[in-house]
Amino acid sequence: MIRRRHRFTSSISLASDLVASLAAFFAAWYLRFGSGLFPTTSVPEFSRYLLLVPVILILWPVVFYFHGLYQTRRGRSRIDEGLNLFIASLLATVLLGSFITWYKQDSVRPDGIVEVFTYSRGFLALFAGLNLTFVVLGRGLIRSALRRIRLSGHNLQRILVVGAGALGKEVTRKLNDHQELGLRVVGFLDDDPGKAGNRFAEVPVLGTLKDLDRVIADQGIDQIYIALPLEAHKKMMRILQSVGQECVEVRLVPDILQYATLKATLEDLDGTPVINLSQVPLQGWSSLVKRCMDIGVAAVAMTILLPFLPFAALAIWLEDKGPIFYRQERMGLDGRSFMMLKFRSMRVNAESSTGPVWAIRGDSRRTRFGTFLRHWSLDELPQLWNVLKGEMSIIGPRPERPAFVHEFKNRIPQYMLRHRVKAGITGWAQVHGWRGNTSIRKRIQYDLYYIENWSLKLDFKILWMTFRHGLRHNAY
C-alpha cells in the first residue's frame, strides 16, 4: 500500500518534470530564435534541435533519480528540494553540453563546402534556466495540491507510536501540528498498566507492546514511530525484529530530549552515524550571509551617523573633560573576550571603589549627557566598529562581562549556550524588554530561542522592532 502510494507520487513528479522540460525546450527555442530579443544571423533548422528532445527527456529524469528527487518523503522542506533540483539541473546541463560538444552534424553546401552544425550556447543557457524554473513551479503545484488533499482527510498514512511517555507524546504533538503532511496518529502502545485505555492528545492507548502485530493488522498501520526511553533497549530490539516481518515503515526517535542543548542533527563519521546535540543554524552559508548583512548594515549606519558623532564626542568631553569612549571587556563567540566600545555615559573610574556592578535606575554615577545617551541607547553606537571588526554582530545575545559570566554559568542552566553565536548590539531579548538589570533567566530563554530559530527574516524583524520601539527606554 505504501509502495503504491510512493510510486503514484513519484509518477506525478516525473510527469510534471517531463512536461516542464518540454515547455522549457519550446520556450527557449522561441526566445532565442523567434522572439527577436536576441540577435541572430540565421535561424537554424528546427528539426536539428528536435533531436535533443529524446536526450533531454531521458537525461533529466535519470539525473533527478540519482539525486533522490523521486524518493517521496513527507515533510521534506522546499529549500532542501529546491537546492537538490538546482544541483541536479546544473549537472544535467553540463552533461547535455558535453553531449552537444561531442555530437557533430556535418552538411555539404551546394558549392561543396562542408559546414559543421553546432547548437547555440544561448539556447542551452535559456533552456537550463527555464527548465529549472518550470520544474520548481510544477513541483510547487503538486506540493500545494497534495497539501489540500491531505488537509481534507485523504491520502493519509496511519501512524502507531510505540511508547506513551514524554517522548511519544512530544512526537504525537508535532505530528498533529503538521496535518498537511498527511500523517495521522491512530494510537499508542505502552507497557505501563496505568496508561491502558487512556487518551493522550486525543489519541488512545491501544494496548501493550505484545499487541503490536494485532494492532498493525486491525488498524491498517503504515508507519511505526518507536519512542521508547534509552533503558528499554531490549524491548526496542524485539520490536524491530517483529516489525521486520511486516510491510510497514519504521521510524526510530532517539531519546535524547533530556540531553539535547540546542538542536540535534545526524552527522556521519566515516559511515558511523553520530548525533550532534548542539547544532546551531548559524553555520556555513548562513554564517556568510549574516556576516555580509552585518558589514552592510554597519557600514550604512556609520555613514548616516557620521555627522552626529563629533557633536556627541564634544558634549561628552565638555561635561567633565574625560575620555569620549569607554572600553569594557566582554565575552563573545565561543567564550572569547574582546573590548567592547561605548560612548562614556558615567563618571571616570565609576567602578574604582565597587568593582563590576550592574547599573541601576537613576544611577548616580551617570553624567547628565550620559543619561540622555543611555535613554536613547545612543551609547551603543560605537559598537558598530566592533561589528566591522568581526567581534560582534548587529543582531545577537548581548555580551556580558567575564565576572558576570563566571557567576551566571554556575547557577543558570544552559547559560553558556548563548556564546555559540556572536554577541549583538541588539537582540530578541532586548526588543522584548529584557535588557539591563532585568531577569537573566528570561533573557536566556529569549537568547536560546533566537539561536535555535535563527533566520535572515528573524534578523530583519528584530532590526525593525529595534528601530520602531527598541531605541528609547528608561535609563539605568
ABEGO torsion letter per residue (X at the ends): XAAAAAAAAAAAAAAAAAAAAAAAAAAAAAAAAAAGABBBABBBBAAAAAAAAAAAAAAAAAAAAAAGAABBBBGBBAAAAAAAAAAAAAAAAAAAAAAAAABBBBBBBAAGBBBBBBBBAAAAAAAAAAAAAAAAAAAAAAAAAAAAAAAAGBGBBBBBBBEABAAAAAAAAAAAABAAAGBBBAEBBBABAAABGBBBGGBBBAEBAAAAAAAAAAAGBABBBBBBBAAAAAAAAAAAAAAAABBBBBBBBBBAAAABABBBBBBBBGGBBBBBAABBABBEAAAAAAAAAAAAAAAAAAAAAAAAAAAAAAAAAAAAGBBABBBBBBBBBGGBBBBBBBBBABBBGAAAAAEBBBBBBGBAABBAAAAAAAAAGAAAAAAAAAAAAGABBABEBBBBBAAAAAAAAAABBGAAAAAABBBBABBAAAAAGBBEBBBAAAAAAAAAAAAAABBAAAAAAAAAAAAAAAABBBBX
